[in-house]
Amino acid sequence: MKIEEIKQKIVNDIESATNLKELDEVKIKYTSKKGIITELQQEIRNIPNEDKKEYGMKVNEVRNLFNNEFNFKKENLEKDALNKKLESETIDISLPATEIKTGSPSIVESVIEDTENFFISMGYDVVDGPEIELDKYNFEMLNLPKEHPARDAQDTFYLKDDTLLLRSQTSPVQIREMLSKKGKEPVRMICPGKTYRRENTDMTHEQEFAQIEGLVIDKNISLSDLKGTFNAFVKHLFGSQVEARFRPSYYPFTEPSVEMDMSCPNCDGSGCSMCKPKGWITICGGGMVHPNVLRACGYDPDKWQGFAFGAAAERIAMLKYGINDIRVFHQTDLRETKNFDRKENN
């Protein structure tokens, strides 16, 4: 086959390729070990010496023609293939979007947010603090002696000897706030946040839970101020029909100390499975801030008084929404939370 015929054949074969696979077959036909161009190159050994230069130039023309035509065709076919792919993947943005199930707001966070809004409306500050705490703030300055069971390693997550721990209550935030006032300014605050205790996990106990604590330090504060605050709080959470009562108790950091109960919102105090035929449910513990705690934070007990209280946010949520297992709050099963929409809770 003459050189000019081969050139024309190259143009025709490349032009007739309709896809990349056919184009690769054309390449094999011309450039493989037994391809037409390869054979032309090998034929140079049989050409007389005086004609080899001219022959070699013509073979180079054929090879360059093939490369140029091949690359041009390949580029066009790749563009066509890409366009077809883009067309097949086109999204019709006018179609309705796929619904994404996002669950519901955290029940515990909803309770905390509701509590924060209530106390903010009463002039309280919402204060936060570290979850990794010093024994000094978590126990010592709260009037808990060294031998107190709460300070035992079986009840507390110690991180370094007996000086650094995961806080077992949010009371250290109260201590830090009192110290920041230097014993000269009133304090009115709540401090919600995570706490950690070595507990055997069951329906009513968890090793991690959210605690909501409150503190008021001022002059001429009495236990009646605490009861009025608690009464307003439970009415806000559970309805105006709920009543509050105090029972004597003991806490190292308050004196006197009280258990803070509310009348059962489920049976109006007549007795049911929720209140276990007593008609009352314990919500918080609290009392008047112990003089030792006041002194440790720089407050003179003869001039300043205060009250403090604390409750678990999970317990409030369980009572408010009829949840009987605290472990629900730490699970990822959306079926457990689908009925607790924020709009319904407000």
C-alpha positions as CSV (number, residue, x, y, z in Angstrom):
1,M,0.0,0.0,0.0
2,K,1.4,3.4,-1.0
3,I,2.2,6.1,1.6
4,E,-0.6,8.4,0.3
5,E,-3.1,5.6,0.5
6,I,-2.1,4.8,4.0
7,K,-2.6,8.5,5.0
8,Q,-6.1,8.5,3.5
9,K,-6.9,5.2,5.2
10,I,-5.8,6.7,8.6
11,V,-8.1,9.7,8.2
12,N,-11.0,7.5,7.2
13,D,-10.6,4.9,10.0
14,I,-10.2,7.5,12.7
15,E,-13.2,9.5,11.4
16,S,-15.4,6.4,11.4
17,A,-14.7,5.6,15.1
18,T,-17.9,6.4,17.1
19,N,-16.6,5.8,20.6
20,L,-13.4,5.4,22.6
21,K,-13.4,1.7,22.3
22,E,-13.5,1.8,18.5
23,L,-10.8,4.4,18.5
24,D,-8.5,2.2,20.6
25,E,-9.0,-0.6,18.0
26,V,-7.8,1.8,15.3
27,K,-4.8,2.6,17.3
28,I,-4.0,-1.1,17.7
29,K,-4.4,-1.5,13.9
30,Y,-1.7,1.1,13.2
31,T,0.7,1.2,16.1
32,S,0.8,-2.3,17.6
33,K,3.8,-4.6,17.0
34,K,2.2,-5.8,13.8
35,G,0.5,-2.5,13.0
36,I,0.7,-0.8,9.6
37,I,2.9,2.1,10.8
38,T,5.1,-0.3,12.7
39,E,5.6,-2.3,9.5
40,L,6.5,0.8,7.6
41,Q,9.2,1.7,10.1
42,Q,10.6,-1.8,9.9
43,E,10.6,-1.7,6.1
44,I,13.4,0.9,6.2
45,R,16.0,-1.9,6.5
46,N,15.1,-3.0,3.0
47,I,15.3,0.5,1.4
48,P,18.6,1.4,-0.5
49,N,20.8,3.7,1.5
50,E,20.4,6.6,-0.9
51,D,16.6,6.4,-0.5
52,K,16.4,5.8,3.3
53,K,16.3,9.5,4.2
54,E,13.4,10.3,1.9
55,Y,11.6,7.1,3.0
56,G,12.1,7.9,6.7
57,M,10.6,11.4,6.2
58,K,7.5,10.0,4.6
59,V,7.1,7.4,7.4
60,N,7.4,10.3,10.0
61,E,4.7,12.2,8.1
62,V,2.4,9.1,8.4
63,R,3.2,8.7,12.1
64,N,2.6,12.5,12.9
65,L,-0.6,12.4,10.9
66,F,-1.9,9.5,12.9
67,N,-1.0,11.1,16.2
68,N,-2.6,14.4,15.4
69,E,-5.8,12.8,14.0
70,F,-6.0,10.3,16.8
71,N,-5.6,12.9,19.6
72,F,-8.1,15.3,18.1
73,K,-10.7,12.5,17.7
74,K,-10.0,11.2,21.2
75,E,-10.6,14.7,22.7
76,N,-13.9,15.1,20.9
77,L,-15.1,11.6,21.9
78,E,-14.2,12.3,25.6
79,K,-16.1,15.5,25.5
80,D,-19.1,13.7,24.0
81,A,-18.9,11.0,26.7
82,L,-18.7,13.6,29.5
83,N,-21.7,15.5,28.1
84,K,-23.8,12.4,27.9
85,K,-22.8,11.5,31.5
86,L,-23.8,14.9,32.7
87,E,-27.1,14.8,30.9
88,S,-27.8,11.4,32.5
89,E,-27.0,12.7,36.0
90,T,-29.0,15.9,35.6
91,I,-31.1,16.6,38.7
92,D,-34.6,18.1,38.3
93,I,-34.5,20.8,41.0
94,S,-38.3,21.3,40.6
95,L,-38.9,17.9,42.2
96,P,-39.8,17.7,45.9
97,A,-36.7,17.1,48.1
98,T,-36.3,13.8,49.9
99,E,-37.5,14.2,53.5
100,I,-34.6,13.9,56.0
101,K,-35.7,12.7,59.4
102,T,-33.9,14.8,62.1
103,G,-35.7,13.5,65.2
104,S,-36.6,15.9,68.0
105,P,-34.8,18.3,70.2
106,S,-33.1,16.7,73.2
107,I,-35.7,16.3,76.0
108,V,-33.2,17.1,78.7
109,E,-31.9,20.2,76.8
110,S,-35.5,21.4,76.4
111,V,-36.0,21.1,80.2
112,I,-32.8,22.9,80.9
113,E,-33.7,25.7,78.4
114,D,-37.1,26.1,79.9
115,T,-35.6,26.3,83.4
116,E,-33.0,28.8,82.3
117,N,-35.7,31.1,80.8
118,F,-37.8,30.9,84.0
119,F,-34.9,31.9,86.3
120,I,-33.6,34.5,83.9
121,S,-37.1,36.1,84.1
122,M,-36.6,36.2,87.9
123,G,-33.2,38.0,87.6
124,Y,-30.9,35.0,87.9
125,D,-27.7,34.6,85.9
126,V,-26.9,31.4,84.1
127,V,-23.3,30.4,84.9
128,D,-21.2,27.6,83.5
129,G,-18.0,26.0,84.9
130,P,-15.5,23.2,84.1
131,E,-16.5,19.6,84.2
132,I,-13.0,18.5,85.3
133,E,-12.8,20.0,88.7
134,L,-10.6,20.3,91.8
135,D,-11.5,18.4,94.9
136,K,-11.1,21.8,96.7
137,Y,-14.2,23.2,94.9
138,N,-16.2,20.0,94.5
139,F,-15.9,18.9,98.1
140,E,-13.7,20.8,100.5
141,M,-15.2,24.2,100.2
142,L,-18.7,22.7,100.3
143,N,-18.1,21.6,103.9
144,L,-17.8,17.9,103.0
145,P,-15.2,16.3,105.4
146,K,-12.5,14.0,104.1
147,E,-14.3,10.9,105.5
148,H,-17.6,11.7,103.7
149,P,-18.8,8.8,101.6
150,A,-19.3,11.0,98.5
151,R,-15.5,11.6,98.4
152,D,-14.8,7.9,98.2
153,A,-13.3,6.5,95.0
154,Q,-16.2,4.1,94.7
155,D,-18.6,7.1,94.2
156,T,-16.4,9.6,92.4
157,F,-14.4,9.6,89.1
158,Y,-10.9,10.7,90.2
159,L,-8.5,11.6,87.5
160,K,-5.4,12.3,89.5
161,D,-4.9,11.0,93.0
162,D,-7.7,12.6,95.1
163,T,-7.2,16.1,93.8
164,L,-8.6,16.1,90.3
165,L,-12.0,14.6,89.3
166,L,-15.0,14.7,87.1
167,R,-17.4,16.9,89.0
168,S,-20.1,15.0,90.9
169,Q,-22.3,18.1,91.1
170,T,-22.5,21.6,89.7
171,S,-22.0,23.1,93.2
172,P,-18.3,24.0,92.3
173,V,-19.7,26.5,89.9
174,Q,-21.5,28.2,92.8
175,I,-18.2,28.2,94.8
176,R,-16.3,29.8,91.9
177,E,-19.1,32.4,91.5
178,M,-19.1,33.3,95.2
179,L,-15.3,33.6,95.2
180,S,-15.4,35.9,92.2
181,K,-17.7,38.3,94.1
182,K,-15.1,38.4,96.9
183,G,-17.7,38.2,99.6
184,K,-19.0,41.7,98.9
185,E,-21.7,41.3,96.2
186,P,-25.1,39.4,96.1
187,V,-25.3,36.3,94.0
188,R,-28.3,35.1,92.1
189,M,-27.5,32.3,89.7
190,I,-28.3,28.8,88.4
191,C,-25.7,26.5,87.0
192,P,-27.0,23.7,84.8
193,G,-24.5,21.2,83.4
194,K,-23.3,17.6,83.2
195,T,-22.2,15.7,86.3
196,Y,-20.6,12.3,86.8
197,R,-20.9,9.7,89.5
198,R,-20.0,6.0,89.9
199,E,-23.5,4.5,89.8
200,N,-24.9,1.1,88.9
201,T,-26.9,2.0,85.8
202,D,-30.5,1.0,86.0
203,M,-33.9,2.6,85.2
204,T,-33.4,5.5,87.7
205,H,-29.6,5.8,87.9
206,E,-27.0,6.9,85.3
207,Q,-23.2,7.6,85.6
208,E,-23.7,10.8,83.6
209,F,-26.6,13.2,84.1
210,A,-27.5,16.8,84.0
211,Q,-27.9,18.7,87.2
212,I,-29.6,22.1,87.7
213,E,-28.5,24.0,90.8
214,G,-29.4,27.4,92.0
215,L,-27.9,29.8,94.5
216,V,-28.9,33.1,96.1
217,I,-26.6,35.0,98.4
218,D,-27.9,38.4,99.8
219,K,-28.9,40.1,103.1
220,N,-32.0,39.1,105.0
221,I,-32.6,35.8,103.0
222,S,-34.7,33.2,104.7
223,L,-36.0,29.7,104.1
224,S,-39.4,31.2,103.0
225,D,-37.6,32.8,100.0
226,L,-36.5,29.4,98.9
227,K,-40.0,27.9,99.3
228,G,-41.5,30.8,97.4
229,T,-39.0,30.3,94.6
230,F,-39.5,26.5,94.5
231,N,-43.3,26.9,94.5
232,A,-43.2,29.2,91.5
233,F,-40.7,26.9,89.7
234,V,-42.8,23.7,90.0
235,K,-46.0,25.6,89.0
236,H,-44.2,26.8,85.9
237,L,-43.1,23.3,85.0
238,F,-46.1,21.2,86.0
239,G,-49.1,23.6,86.2
240,S,-50.7,26.0,88.6
241,Q,-52.5,23.2,90.5
242,V,-49.2,21.9,91.9
243,E,-48.3,22.7,95.5
244,A,-44.9,22.7,97.2
245,R,-43.8,21.4,100.6
246,F,-40.6,21.1,102.6
247,R,-39.4,18.1,104.7
248,P,-36.4,18.2,107.1
249,S,-33.2,16.6,105.6
250,Y,-29.5,16.8,105.9
251,Y,-26.8,18.0,103.5
252,P,-23.3,19.1,104.6
253,F,-23.4,22.3,102.6
254,T,-26.8,23.6,103.9
255,E,-28.2,24.2,107.4
256,P,-31.1,23.8,107.8
257,S,-31.5,21.4,104.9
258,V,-34.8,20.3,103.3
259,E,-36.3,17.8,100.8
260,M,-38.4,19.8,98.3
261,D,-41.6,18.0,97.3
262,M,-44.4,18.9,95.0
263,S,-47.9,17.5,94.9
264,C,-48.3,14.8,92.3
265,P,-49.5,16.5,89.0
266,N,-50.8,13.1,87.8
267,C,-53.3,12.5,90.6
268,D,-53.5,15.9,92.3
269,G,-52.1,14.4,95.4
270,S,-54.6,11.6,95.9
271,G,-52.0,8.9,95.3
272,C,-51.1,7.0,92.2
273,S,-48.3,4.8,90.7
274,M,-46.3,7.9,89.9
275,C,-46.2,9.2,93.5
276,K,-46.4,5.7,95.0
277,P,-49.6,6.3,96.9
278,K,-48.0,9.2,98.8
279,G,-49.4,12.1,96.8
280,W,-46.1,13.9,96.9
281,I,-42.9,13.7,94.7
282,T,-39.4,14.8,95.7
283,I,-37.9,17.2,93.0
284,C,-35.0,18.9,94.7
285,G,-32.8,19.0,97.7
286,G,-31.7,22.3,99.2
287,G,-31.6,24.6,102.2
288,M,-29.9,27.6,103.7
289,V,-26.2,27.9,102.7
290,H,-24.1,26.5,105.6
291,P,-22.1,29.2,107.5
292,N,-18.9,27.3,106.8
293,V,-19.5,27.5,103.1
294,L,-20.1,31.3,103.4
295,R,-16.9,31.8,105.4
296,A,-14.9,29.7,102.9
297,C,-16.0,31.9,100.1
298,G,-15.3,35.2,102.0
299,Y,-18.9,36.0,103.1
300,D,-19.6,37.0,106.7
301,P,-22.5,34.7,107.9
302,D,-23.6,37.5,110.3
303,K,-24.2,39.8,107.4
304,W,-25.0,37.5,104.4
305,Q,-27.4,34.6,104.1
306,G,-28.4,32.5,101.2
307,F,-30.2,29.4,99.9
308,A,-29.2,26.7,97.4
309,F,-31.0,23.9,95.7
310,G,-30.3,21.2,93.1
311,A,-32.2,18.8,90.9
312,A,-31.5,16.4,88.1
313,A,-32.8,17.6,84.8
314,E,-33.5,13.9,83.7
315,R,-35.7,13.4,86.8
316,I,-37.7,16.5,85.9
317,A,-38.0,15.3,82.3
318,M,-39.1,11.8,83.4
319,L,-41.9,13.3,85.6
320,K,-43.0,15.9,83.1
321,Y,-43.2,13.5,80.1
322,G,-44.0,10.2,81.7
323,I,-40.6,8.5,80.9
324,N,-39.9,5.6,83.2
325,D,-36.3,4.7,82.2
326,I,-33.5,7.3,82.5
327,R,-31.4,5.3,80.0
328,V,-33.7,6.5,77.2
329,F,-31.9,9.9,77.3
330,H,-28.6,8.3,76.3
331,Q,-30.0,6.1,73.5
332,T,-30.1,6.9,69.7
333,D,-33.5,5.3,69.0
334,L,-35.5,8.2,67.4
335,R,-38.7,6.3,68.2
336,E,-38.2,7.2,71.9
337,T,-38.2,10.9,71.2
338,K,-40.6,11.4,68.2
339,N,-43.4,12.4,70.5
340,F,-41.5,15.2,72.3
341,D,-41.7,18.0,69.8
342,R,-40.5,21.4,71.1
343,K,-43.7,23.1,70.1
344,E,-45.8,20.7,72.1
345,N,-43.6,21.1,75.1
346,N,-43.8,24.9,75.2
